[in-house]
């Protein structure tokens, strides 16, 4: 994470990041039991911009969280 966000390295793939693994599983419609090997193989196709792909995946995670929070807030306001 330090290499990606602080040093701005363009080709880092954090294989141990659970949120990214979950986002890749969802994006590629992979089963829950697939792990780092699948993530590494998919990430290999993103070279030399794996960090950039991860930034987009992080953004998609944050957008989903924001949408869920907005839906909850709208439900609370409508009640």
PDB file of N, CA, C and O in Angstrom:
ATOM      1  N   UNK A   1       0.821  -1.171   0.000  1.00  0.00           N
ATOM      2  CA  UNK A   1       0.000   0.000   0.000  1.00  0.00           C
ATOM      3  C   UNK A   1       0.880   1.255   0.000  1.00  0.00           C
ATOM      4  O   UNK A   1       0.570   2.244  -0.664  1.00  0.00           O
ATOM      5  N   UNK A   2       1.962   1.199   0.744  1.00  0.00           N
ATOM      6  CA  UNK A   2       2.893   2.322   0.781  1.00  0.00           C
ATOM      7  C   UNK A   2       3.467   2.585  -0.616  1.00  0.00           C
ATOM      8  O   UNK A   2       3.585   3.732  -1.047  1.00  0.00           O
ATOM      9  N   UNK A   3       3.820   1.503  -1.308  1.00  0.00           N
ATOM     10  CA  UNK A   3       4.385   1.650  -2.648  1.00  0.00           C
ATOM     11  C   UNK A   3       3.381   2.278  -3.614  1.00  0.00           C
ATOM     12  O   UNK A   3       3.744   3.092  -4.463  1.00  0.00           O
ATOM     13  N   UNK A   4       2.117   1.889  -3.472  1.00  0.00           N
ATOM     14  CA  UNK A   4       1.084   2.398  -4.375  1.00  0.00           C
ATOM     15  C   UNK A   4       0.706   3.840  -4.066  1.00  0.00           C
ATOM     16  O   UNK A   4       0.748   4.705  -4.941  1.00  0.00           O
ATOM     17  N   UNK A   5       0.337   4.090  -2.811  1.00  0.00           N
ATOM     18  CA  UNK A   5      -0.283   5.361  -2.474  1.00  0.00           C
ATOM     19  C   UNK A   5       0.702   6.461  -2.092  1.00  0.00           C
ATOM     20  O   UNK A   5       0.435   7.636  -2.345  1.00  0.00           O
ATOM     21  N   UNK A   6       1.818   6.110  -1.497  1.00  0.00           N
ATOM     22  CA  UNK A   6       2.777   7.133  -1.077  1.00  0.00           C
ATOM     23  C   UNK A   6       3.853   7.357  -2.137  1.00  0.00           C
ATOM     24  O   UNK A   6       4.162   8.495  -2.490  1.00  0.00           O
ATOM     25  N   UNK A   7       4.412   6.273  -2.634  1.00  0.00           N
ATOM     26  CA  UNK A   7       5.483   6.406  -3.620  1.00  0.00           C
ATOM     27  C   UNK A   7       4.965   6.460  -5.058  1.00  0.00           C
ATOM     28  O   UNK A   7       5.714   6.793  -5.976  1.00  0.00           O
ATOM     29  N   UNK A   8       3.678   6.132  -5.257  1.00  0.00           N
ATOM     30  CA  UNK A   8       3.084   6.229  -6.585  1.00  0.00           C
ATOM     31  C   UNK A   8       3.621   5.236  -7.593  1.00  0.00           C
ATOM     32  O   UNK A   8       3.661   5.523  -8.790  1.00  0.00           O
ATOM     33  N   UNK A   9       4.036   4.070  -7.124  1.00  0.00           N
ATOM     34  CA  UNK A   9       4.548   3.051  -8.052  1.00  0.00           C
ATOM     35  C   UNK A   9       3.397   2.533  -8.921  1.00  0.00           C
ATOM     36  O   UNK A   9       2.340   2.193  -8.390  1.00  0.00           O
ATOM     37  N   UNK A  10       3.575   2.466 -10.220  1.00  0.00           N
ATOM     38  CA  UNK A  10       2.471   2.118 -11.116  1.00  0.00           C
ATOM     39  C   UNK A  10       2.190   0.622 -11.256  1.00  0.00           C
ATOM     40  O   UNK A  10       1.146   0.243 -11.789  1.00  0.00           O
ATOM     41  N   UNK A  11       3.092  -0.227 -10.791  1.00  0.00           N
ATOM     42  CA  UNK A  11       2.925  -1.657 -11.047  1.00  0.00           C
ATOM     43  C   UNK A  11       3.057  -2.477  -9.766  1.00  0.00           C
ATOM     44  O   UNK A  11       3.972  -3.289  -9.632  1.00  0.00           O
ATOM     45  N   UNK A  12       2.139  -2.258  -8.828  1.00  0.00           N
ATOM     46  CA  UNK A  12       2.119  -3.004  -7.571  1.00  0.00           C
ATOM     47  C   UNK A  12       0.796  -3.744  -7.482  1.00  0.00           C
ATOM     48  O   UNK A  12      -0.259  -3.179  -7.766  1.00  0.00           O
ATOM     49  N   UNK A  13       0.853  -5.009  -7.086  1.00  0.00           N
ATOM     50  CA  UNK A  13      -0.358  -5.818  -6.913  1.00  0.00           C
ATOM     51  C   UNK A  13      -0.355  -6.399  -5.506  1.00  0.00           C
ATOM     52  O   UNK A  13       0.367  -7.359  -5.238  1.00  0.00           O
ATOM     53  N   UNK A  14      -1.153  -5.830  -4.602  1.00  0.00           N
ATOM     54  CA  UNK A  14      -1.182  -6.312  -3.219  1.00  0.00           C
ATOM     55  C   UNK A  14      -2.012  -7.591  -3.094  1.00  0.00           C
ATOM     56  O   UNK A  14      -3.222  -7.533  -2.878  1.00  0.00           O
ATOM     57  N   UNK A  15      -1.365  -8.725  -3.230  1.00  0.00           N
ATOM     58  CA  UNK A  15      -2.057 -10.013  -3.229  1.00  0.00           C
ATOM     59  C   UNK A  15      -2.726 -10.338  -1.905  1.00  0.00           C
ATOM     60  O   UNK A  15      -3.629 -11.174  -1.867  1.00  0.00           O
ATOM     61  N   UNK A  16      -2.309  -9.704  -0.823  1.00  0.00           N
ATOM     62  CA  UNK A  16      -2.886 -10.004   0.478  1.00  0.00           C
ATOM     63  C   UNK A  16      -4.063  -9.127   0.860  1.00  0.00           C
ATOM     64  O   UNK A  16      -4.587  -9.257   1.967  1.00  0.00           O
ATOM     65  N   UNK A  17      -4.489  -8.247  -0.014  1.00  0.00           N
ATOM     66  CA  UNK A  17      -5.561  -7.319   0.318  1.00  0.00           C
ATOM     67  C   UNK A  17      -6.923  -7.985   0.111  1.00  0.00           C
ATOM     68  O   UNK A  17      -7.313  -8.279  -1.020  1.00  0.00           O
ATOM     69  N   UNK A  18      -7.637  -8.219   1.204  1.00  0.00           N
ATOM     70  CA  UNK A  18      -8.923  -8.935   1.152  1.00  0.00           C
ATOM     71  C   UNK A  18      -9.970  -8.151   0.373  1.00  0.00           C
ATOM     72  O   UNK A  18     -10.777  -8.748  -0.340  1.00  0.00           O
ATOM     73  N   UNK A  19      -9.975  -6.832   0.493  1.00  0.00           N
ATOM     74  CA  UNK A  19     -10.962  -6.029  -0.229  1.00  0.00           C
ATOM     75  C   UNK A  19     -10.755  -6.134  -1.739  1.00  0.00           C
ATOM     76  O   UNK A  19     -11.722  -6.241  -2.494  1.00  0.00           O
ATOM     77  N   UNK A  20      -9.506  -6.105  -2.176  1.00  0.00           N
ATOM     78  CA  UNK A  20      -9.233  -6.241  -3.608  1.00  0.00           C
ATOM     79  C   UNK A  20      -9.584  -7.633  -4.110  1.00  0.00           C
ATOM     80  O   UNK A  20     -10.143  -7.781  -5.197  1.00  0.00           O
ATOM     81  N   UNK A  21      -9.261  -8.648  -3.327  1.00  0.00           N
ATOM     82  CA  UNK A  21      -9.633 -10.011  -3.726  1.00  0.00           C
ATOM     83  C   UNK A  21     -11.140 -10.111  -3.899  1.00  0.00           C
ATOM     84  O   UNK A  21     -11.615 -10.708  -4.866  1.00  0.00           O
ATOM     85  N   UNK A  22     -11.888  -9.539  -2.983  1.00  0.00           N
ATOM     86  CA  UNK A  22     -13.344  -9.563  -3.063  1.00  0.00           C
ATOM     87  C   UNK A  22     -13.846  -8.808  -4.299  1.00  0.00           C
ATOM     88  O   UNK A  22     -14.754  -9.278  -4.984  1.00  0.00           O
ATOM     89  N   UNK A  23     -13.264  -7.651  -4.581  1.00  0.00           N
ATOM     90  CA  UNK A  23     -13.665  -6.869  -5.753  1.00  0.00           C
ATOM     91  C   UNK A  23     -13.372  -7.615  -7.049  1.00  0.00           C
ATOM     92  O   UNK A  23     -14.184  -7.584  -7.974  1.00  0.00           O
ATOM     93  N   UNK A  24     -12.234  -8.280  -7.131  1.00  0.00           N
ATOM     94  CA  UNK A  24     -11.887  -9.059  -8.331  1.00  0.00           C
ATOM     95  C   UNK A  24     -12.833 -10.239  -8.477  1.00  0.00           C
ATOM     96  O   UNK A  24     -13.283 -10.541  -9.583  1.00  0.00           O
ATOM     97  N   UNK A  25     -13.139 -10.912  -7.368  1.00  0.00           N
ATOM     98  CA  UNK A  25     -14.099 -12.027  -7.426  1.00  0.00           C
ATOM     99  C   UNK A  25     -15.442 -11.556  -7.973  1.00  0.00           C
ATOM    100  O   UNK A  25     -16.053 -12.224  -8.807  1.00  0.00           O
ATOM    101  N   UNK A  26     -15.889 -10.410  -7.497  1.00  0.00           N
ATOM    102  CA  UNK A  26     -17.172  -9.892  -7.953  1.00  0.00           C
ATOM    103  C   UNK A  26     -17.123  -9.468  -9.414  1.00  0.00           C
ATOM    104  O   UNK A  26     -18.022  -9.795 -10.187  1.00  0.00           O
ATOM    105  N   UNK A  27     -16.079  -8.742  -9.794  1.00  0.00           N
ATOM    106  CA  UNK A  27     -15.940  -8.242 -11.157  1.00  0.00           C
ATOM    107  C   UNK A  27     -15.862  -9.373 -12.178  1.00  0.00           C
ATOM    108  O   UNK A  27     -16.486  -9.309 -13.238  1.00  0.00           O
ATOM    109  N   UNK A  28     -15.088 -10.412 -11.849  1.00  0.00           N
ATOM    110  CA  UNK A  28     -14.886 -11.512 -12.781  1.00  0.00           C
ATOM    111  C   UNK A  28     -15.826 -12.692 -12.512  1.00  0.00           C
ATOM    112  O   UNK A  28     -15.709 -13.746 -13.137  1.00  0.00           O
ATOM    113  N   UNK A  29     -16.758 -12.499 -11.573  1.00  0.00           N
ATOM    114  CA  UNK A  29     -17.739 -13.530 -11.213  1.00  0.00           C
ATOM    115  C   UNK A  29     -17.058 -14.854 -10.865  1.00  0.00           C
ATOM    116  O   UNK A  29     -17.423 -15.911 -11.382  1.00  0.00           O
ATOM    117  N   UNK A  30     -16.072 -14.777  -9.987  1.00  0.00           N
ATOM    118  CA  UNK A  30     -15.318 -15.945  -9.552  1.00  0.00           C
ATOM    119  C   UNK A  30     -15.926 -16.505  -8.274  1.00  0.00           C
ATOM    120  O   UNK A  30     -16.545 -15.768  -7.507  1.00  0.00           O
ATOM    121  N   UNK A  31     -15.757 -17.796  -8.041  1.00  0.00           N
ATOM    122  CA  UNK A  31     -16.276 -18.382  -6.802  1.00  0.00           C
ATOM    123  C   UNK A  31     -15.480 -17.910  -5.587  1.00  0.00           C
ATOM    124  O   UNK A  31     -14.345 -17.451  -5.715  1.00  0.00           O
ATOM    125  N   UNK A  32     -16.082 -18.028  -4.426  1.00  0.00           N
ATOM    126  CA  UNK A  32     -15.451 -17.569  -3.181  1.00  0.00           C
ATOM    127  C   UNK A  32     -14.162 -18.326  -2.852  1.00  0.00           C
ATOM    128  O   UNK A  32     -13.286 -17.791  -2.172  1.00  0.00           O
ATOM    129  N   UNK A  33     -14.044 -19.568  -3.330  1.00  0.00           N
ATOM    130  CA  UNK A  33     -12.875 -20.371  -2.956  1.00  0.00           C
ATOM    131  C   UNK A  33     -11.639 -20.082  -3.803  1.00  0.00           C
ATOM    132  O   UNK A  33     -10.571 -20.628  -3.527  1.00  0.00           O
ATOM    133  N   UNK A  34     -11.757 -19.238  -4.829  1.00  0.00           N
ATOM    134  CA  UNK A  34     -10.557 -18.897  -5.591  1.00  0.00           C
ATOM    135  C   UNK A  34      -9.774 -17.862  -4.798  1.00  0.00           C
ATOM    136  O   UNK A  34     -10.348 -17.039  -4.086  1.00  0.00           O
ATOM    137  N   UNK A  35      -8.482 -17.916  -4.930  1.00  0.00           N
ATOM    138  CA  UNK A  35      -7.657 -17.072  -4.079  1.00  0.00           C
ATOM    139  C   UNK A  35      -6.594 -16.314  -4.828  1.00  0.00           C
ATOM    140  O   UNK A  35      -6.800 -15.831  -5.942  1.00  0.00           O
ATOM    141  N   UNK A  36      -5.453 -16.226  -4.185  1.00  0.00           N
ATOM    142  CA  UNK A  36      -4.355 -15.404  -4.688  1.00  0.00           C
ATOM    143  C   UNK A  36      -3.851 -15.836  -6.061  1.00  0.00           C
ATOM    144  O   UNK A  36      -3.444 -14.996  -6.864  1.00  0.00           O
ATOM    145  N   UNK A  37      -3.874 -17.132  -6.337  1.00  0.00           N
ATOM    146  CA  UNK A  37      -3.369 -17.594  -7.638  1.00  0.00           C
ATOM    147  C   UNK A  37      -4.195 -17.000  -8.782  1.00  0.00           C
ATOM    148  O   UNK A  37      -3.643 -16.544  -9.783  1.00  0.00           O
ATOM    149  N   UNK A  38      -5.523 -17.010  -8.623  1.00  0.00           N
ATOM    150  CA  UNK A  38      -6.388 -16.427  -9.642  1.00  0.00           C
ATOM    151  C   UNK A  38      -6.155 -14.912  -9.743  1.00  0.00           C
ATOM    152  O   UNK A  38      -6.072 -14.354 -10.837  1.00  0.00           O
ATOM    153  N   UNK A  39      -6.053 -14.271  -8.587  1.00  0.00           N
ATOM    154  CA  UNK A  39      -5.829 -12.828  -8.553  1.00  0.00           C
ATOM    155  C   UNK A  39      -4.507 -12.475  -9.225  1.00  0.00           C
ATOM    156  O   UNK A  39      -4.429 -11.497  -9.968  1.00  0.00           O
ATOM    157  N   UNK A  40      -3.489 -13.253  -8.971  1.00  0.00           N
ATOM    158  CA  UNK A  40      -2.177 -13.014  -9.579  1.00  0.00           C
ATOM    159  C   UNK A  40      -2.244 -13.190 -11.091  1.00  0.00           C
ATOM    160  O   UNK A  40      -1.653 -12.405 -11.832  1.00  0.00           O
ATOM    161  N   UNK A  41      -2.959 -14.210 -11.554  1.00  0.00           N
ATOM    162  CA  UNK A  41      -3.085 -14.447 -12.998  1.00  0.00           C
ATOM    163  C   UNK A  41      -3.851 -13.324 -13.676  1.00  0.00           C
ATOM    164  O   UNK A  41      -3.465 -12.870 -14.753  1.00  0.00           O
ATOM    165  N   UNK A  42      -4.919 -12.878 -13.062  1.00  0.00           N
ATOM    166  CA  UNK A  42      -5.688 -11.765 -13.618  1.00  0.00           C
ATOM    167  C   UNK A  42      -4.846 -10.499 -13.588  1.00  0.00           C
ATOM    168  O   UNK A  42      -4.817  -9.746 -14.562  1.00  0.00           O
ATOM    169  N   UNK A  43      -4.165 -10.264 -12.479  1.00  0.00           N
ATOM    170  CA  UNK A  43      -3.322  -9.081 -12.340  1.00  0.00           C
ATOM    171  C   UNK A  43      -2.191  -9.047 -13.348  1.00  0.00           C
ATOM    172  O   UNK A  43      -1.740  -7.967 -13.731  1.00  0.00           O
ATOM    173  N   UNK A  44      -1.728 -10.195 -13.783  1.00  0.00           N
ATOM    174  CA  UNK A  44      -0.644 -10.236 -14.766  1.00  0.00           C
ATOM    175  C   UNK A  44      -1.065  -9.572 -16.074  1.00  0.00           C
ATOM    176  O   UNK A  44      -0.227  -9.015 -16.784  1.00  0.00           O
ATOM    177  N   UNK A  45      -2.355  -9.627 -16.399  1.00  0.00           N
ATOM    178  CA  UNK A  45      -2.834  -9.006 -17.634  1.00  0.00           C
ATOM    179  C   UNK A  45      -2.871  -7.482 -17.524  1.00  0.00           C
ATOM    180  O   UNK A  45      -2.966  -6.791 -18.539  1.00  0.00           O
ATOM    181  N   UNK A  46      -2.798  -6.960 -16.312  1.00  0.00           N
ATOM    182  CA  UNK A  46      -2.844  -5.514 -16.099  1.00  0.00           C
ATOM    183  C   UNK A  46      -1.470  -4.871 -16.140  1.00  0.00           C
ATOM    184  O   UNK A  46      -1.373  -3.646 -16.069  1.00  0.00           O
ATOM    185  N   UNK A  47      -0.399  -5.655 -16.252  1.00  0.00           N
ATOM    186  CA  UNK A  47       0.952  -5.107 -16.275  1.00  0.00           C
ATOM    187  C   UNK A  47       1.119  -4.163 -17.442  1.00  0.00           C
ATOM    188  O   UNK A  47       0.563  -4.442 -18.504  1.00  0.00           O
ATOM    189  N   UNK A  48       1.813  -3.110 -17.327  1.00  0.00           N
ATOM    190  CA  UNK A  48       2.605  -2.590 -16.221  1.00  0.00           C
ATOM    191  C   UNK A  48       1.835  -1.590 -15.354  1.00  0.00           C
ATOM    192  O   UNK A  48       2.451  -0.760 -14.686  1.00  0.00           O
ATOM    193  N   UNK A  49       0.513  -1.655 -15.355  1.00  0.00           N
ATOM    194  CA  UNK A  49      -0.315  -0.684 -14.636  1.00  0.00           C
ATOM    195  C   UNK A  49      -1.190  -1.337 -13.581  1.00  0.00           C
ATOM    196  O   UNK A  49      -2.348  -0.952 -13.424  1.00  0.00           O
ATOM    197  N   UNK A  50      -0.671  -2.308 -12.858  1.00  0.00           N
ATOM    198  CA  UNK A  50      -1.475  -3.014 -11.859  1.00  0.00           C
ATOM    199  C   UNK A  50      -1.929  -2.098 -10.730  1.00  0.00           C
ATOM    200  O   UNK A  50      -3.032  -2.273 -10.212  1.00  0.00           O
ATOM    201  N   UNK A  51      -1.129  -1.145 -10.342  1.00  0.00           N
ATOM    202  CA  UNK A  51      -1.554  -0.198  -9.295  1.00  0.00           C
ATOM    203  C   UNK A  51      -2.765   0.599  -9.753  1.00  0.00           C
ATOM    204  O   UNK A  51      -3.694   0.829  -8.979  1.00  0.00           O
ATOM    205  N   UNK A  52      -2.753   1.014 -10.996  1.00  0.00           N
ATOM    206  CA  UNK A  52      -3.869   1.792 -11.533  1.00  0.00           C
ATOM    207  C   UNK A  52      -5.146   0.951 -11.513  1.00  0.00           C
ATOM    208  O   UNK A  52      -6.210   1.448 -11.143  1.00  0.00           O
ATOM    209  N   UNK A  53      -5.047  -0.303 -11.904  1.00  0.00           N
ATOM    210  CA  UNK A  53      -6.206  -1.194 -11.844  1.00  0.00           C
ATOM    211  C   UNK A  53      -6.702  -1.315 -10.411  1.00  0.00           C
ATOM    212  O   UNK A  53      -7.910  -1.313 -10.171  1.00  0.00           O
ATOM    213  N   UNK A  54      -5.796  -1.418  -9.469  1.00  0.00           N
ATOM    214  CA  UNK A  54      -6.175  -1.514  -8.056  1.00  0.00           C
ATOM    215  C   UNK A  54      -6.833  -0.225  -7.581  1.00  0.00           C
ATOM    216  O   UNK A  54      -7.775  -0.272  -6.790  1.00  0.00           O
ATOM    217  N   UNK A  55      -6.355   0.925  -8.051  1.00  0.00           N
ATOM    218  CA  UNK A  55      -6.992   2.193  -7.671  1.00  0.00           C
ATOM    219  C   UNK A  55      -8.451   2.200  -8.126  1.00  0.00           C
ATOM    220  O   UNK A  55      -9.336   2.633  -7.389  1.00  0.00           O
ATOM    221  N   UNK A  56      -8.692   1.717  -9.345  1.00  0.00           N
ATOM    222  CA  UNK A  56     -10.067   1.657  -9.835  1.00  0.00           C
ATOM    223  C   UNK A  56     -10.902   0.665  -9.026  1.00  0.00           C
ATOM    224  O   UNK A  56     -12.071   0.922  -8.737  1.00  0.00           O
ATOM    225  N   UNK A  57     -10.309  -0.448  -8.668  1.00  0.00           N
ATOM    226  CA  UNK A  57     -11.031  -1.414  -7.840  1.00  0.00           C
ATOM    227  C   UNK A  57     -11.357  -0.826  -6.468  1.00  0.00           C
ATOM    228  O   UNK A  57     -12.463  -1.007  -5.960  1.00  0.00           O
ATOM    229  N   UNK A  58     -10.395  -0.123  -5.869  1.00  0.00           N
ATOM    230  CA  UNK A  58     -10.663   0.543  -4.593  1.00  0.00           C
ATOM    231  C   UNK A  58     -11.789   1.561  -4.747  1.00  0.00           C
ATOM    232  O   UNK A  58     -12.658   1.665  -3.882  1.00  0.00           O
ATOM    233  N   UNK A  59     -11.774   2.297  -5.829  1.00  0.00           N
ATOM    234  CA  UNK A  59     -12.830   3.286  -6.056  1.00  0.00           C
ATOM    235  C   UNK A  59     -14.189   2.607  -6.187  1.00  0.00           C
ATOM    236  O   UNK A  59     -15.183   3.110  -5.664  1.00  0.00           O
ATOM    237  N   UNK A  60     -14.242   1.471  -6.878  1.00  0.00           N
ATOM    238  CA  UNK A  60     -15.514   0.756  -7.008  1.00  0.00           C
ATOM    239  C   UNK A  60     -16.010   0.276  -5.647  1.00  0.00           C
ATOM    240  O   UNK A  60     -17.212   0.293  -5.382  1.00  0.00           O
ATOM    241  N   UNK A  61     -15.100  -0.147  -4.794  1.00  0.00           N
ATOM    242  CA  UNK A  61     -15.472  -0.568  -3.437  1.00  0.00           C
ATOM    243  C   UNK A  61     -16.056   0.617  -2.676  1.00  0.00           C
ATOM    244  O   UNK A  61     -17.094   0.493  -2.025  1.00  0.00           O
ATOM    245  N   UNK A  62     -15.391   1.762  -2.757  1.00  0.00           N
ATOM    246  CA  UNK A  62     -15.863   2.950  -2.051  1.00  0.00           C
ATOM    247  C   UNK A  62     -17.208   3.435  -2.586  1.00  0.00           C
ATOM    248  O   UNK A  62     -18.059   3.872  -1.811  1.00  0.00           O
ATOM    249  N   UNK A  63     -17.407   3.363  -3.904  1.00  0.00           N
ATOM    250  CA  UNK A  63     -18.690   3.775  -4.476  1.00  0.00           C
ATOM    251  C   UNK A  63     -19.821   2.868  -4.010  1.00  0.00           C
ATOM    252  O   UNK A  63     -20.923   3.343  -3.734  1.00  0.00           O
ATOM    253  N   UNK A  64     -19.558   1.569  -3.919  1.00  0.00           N
ATOM    254  CA  UNK A  64     -20.598   0.640  -3.426  1.00  0.00           C
ATOM    255  C   UNK A  64     -20.939   0.960  -1.981  1.00  0.00           C
ATOM    256  O   UNK A  64     -22.112   0.967  -1.606  1.00  0.00           O
ATOM    257  N   UNK A  65     -19.923   1.225  -1.166  1.00  0.00           N
ATOM    258  CA  UNK A  65     -20.171   1.579   0.236  1.00  0.00           C
ATOM    259  C   UNK A  65     -20.991   2.859   0.342  1.00  0.00           C
ATOM    260  O   UNK A  65     -21.925   2.943   1.140  1.00  0.00           O
ATOM    261  N   UNK A  66     -20.637   3.854  -0.464  1.00  0.00           N
ATOM    262  CA  UNK A  66     -21.378   5.114  -0.444  1.00  0.00           C
ATOM    263  C   UNK A  66     -22.821   4.914  -0.886  1.00  0.00           C
ATOM    264  O   UNK A  66     -23.734   5.504  -0.309  1.00  0.00           O
ATOM    265  N   UNK A  67     -23.033   4.085  -1.907  1.00  0.00           N
ATOM    266  CA  UNK A  67     -24.391   3.821  -2.386  1.00  0.00           C
ATOM    267  C   UNK A  67     -25.222   3.107  -1.318  1.00  0.00           C
ATOM    268  O   UNK A  67     -26.399   3.418  -1.135  1.00  0.00           O
ATOM    269  N   UNK A  68     -24.615   2.156  -0.619  1.00  0.00           N
ATOM    270  CA  UNK A  68     -25.335   1.476   0.456  1.00  0.00           C
ATOM    271  C   UNK A  68     -25.675   2.434   1.584  1.00  0.00           C
ATOM    272  O   UNK A  68     -26.779   2.382   2.126  1.00  0.00           O
ATOM    273  N   UNK A  69     -24.754   3.298   1.943  1.00  0.00           N
ATOM    274  CA  UNK A  69     -25.003   4.265   3.009  1.00  0.00           C
ATOM    275  C   UNK A  69     -26.106   5.243   2.600  1.00  0.00           C
ATOM    276  O   UNK A  69     -26.953   5.602   3.419  1.00  0.00           O
ATOM    277  N   UNK A  70     -26.099   5.672   1.346  1.00  0.00           N
ATOM    278  CA  UNK A  70     -27.137   6.585   0.862  1.00  0.00           C
ATOM    279  C   UNK A  70     -28.495   5.909   0.846  1.00  0.00           C
ATOM    280  O   UNK A  70     -29.507   6.527   1.177  1.00  0.00           O
ATOM    281  N   UNK A  71     -28.518   4.626   0.456  1.00  0.00           N
ATOM    282  CA  UNK A  71     -29.775   3.881   0.459  1.00  0.00           C
ATOM    283  C   UNK A  71     -30.315   3.731   1.871  1.00  0.00           C
ATOM    284  O   UNK A  71     -31.516   3.875   2.101  1.00  0.00           O
ATOM    285  N   UNK A  72     -29.429   3.442   2.813  1.00  0.00           N
ATOM    286  CA  UNK A  72     -29.860   3.334   4.210  1.00  0.00           C
ATOM    287  C   UNK A  72     -30.390   4.663   4.716  1.00  0.00           C
ATOM    288  O   UNK A  72     -31.407   4.714   5.409  1.00  0.00           O
ATOM    289  N   UNK A  73     -29.690   5.747   4.365  1.00  0.00           N
ATOM    290  CA  UNK A  73     -30.112   7.076   4.812  1.00  0.00           C
ATOM    291  C   UNK A  73     -31.457   7.445   4.180  1.00  0.00           C
ATOM    292  O   UNK A  73     -32.312   8.029   4.846  1.00  0.00           O
ATOM    293  N   UNK A  74     -31.645   7.116   2.928  1.00  0.00           N
ATOM    294  CA  UNK A  74     -32.915   7.414   2.263  1.00  0.00           C
ATOM    295  C   UNK A  74     -34.049   6.617   2.887  1.00  0.00           C
ATOM    296  O   UNK A  74     -35.165   7.114   3.041  1.00  0.00           O
ATOM    297  N   UNK A  75     -33.746   5.366   3.246  1.00  0.00           N
ATOM    298  CA  UNK A  75     -34.755   4.533   3.909  1.00  0.00           C
ATOM    299  C   UNK A  75     -35.110   5.078   5.270  1.00  0.00           C
ATOM    300  O   UNK A  75     -36.269   5.019   5.682  1.00  0.00           O
ATOM    301  N   UNK A  76     -34.137   5.601   5.965  1.00  0.00           N
ATOM    302  CA  UNK A  76     -34.375   6.162   7.294  1.00  0.00           C
ATOM    303  C   UNK A  76     -35.174   7.459   7.184  1.00  0.00           C
ATOM    304  O   UNK A  76     -36.005   7.752   8.044  1.00  0.00           O
ATOM    305  N   UNK A  77     -34.927   8.234   6.129  1.00  0.00           N
ATOM    306  CA  UNK A  77     -35.648   9.481   5.954  1.00  0.00           C
ATOM    307  C   UNK A  77     -37.093   9.230   5.526  1.00  0.00           C
ATOM    308  O   UNK A  77     -38.001   9.966   5.914  1.00  0.00           O
ATOM    309  N   UNK A  78     -37.297   8.188   4.724  1.00  0.00           N
ATOM    310  CA  UNK A  78     -38.641   7.876   4.231  1.00  0.00           C
ATOM    311  C   UNK A  78     -39.514   7.275   5.326  1.00  0.00           C
ATOM    312  O   UNK A  78     -40.741   7.349   5.247  1.00  0.00           O
ATOM    313  N   UNK A  79     -38.903   6.687   6.338  1.00  0.00           N
ATOM    314  CA  UNK A  79     -39.683   6.016   7.396  1.00  0.00           C
ATOM    315  C   UNK A  79     -40.318   6.971   8.363  1.00  0.00           C
ATOM    316  O   UNK A  79     -40.999   6.543   9.296  1.00  0.00           O
TER     317      UNK A  79
END
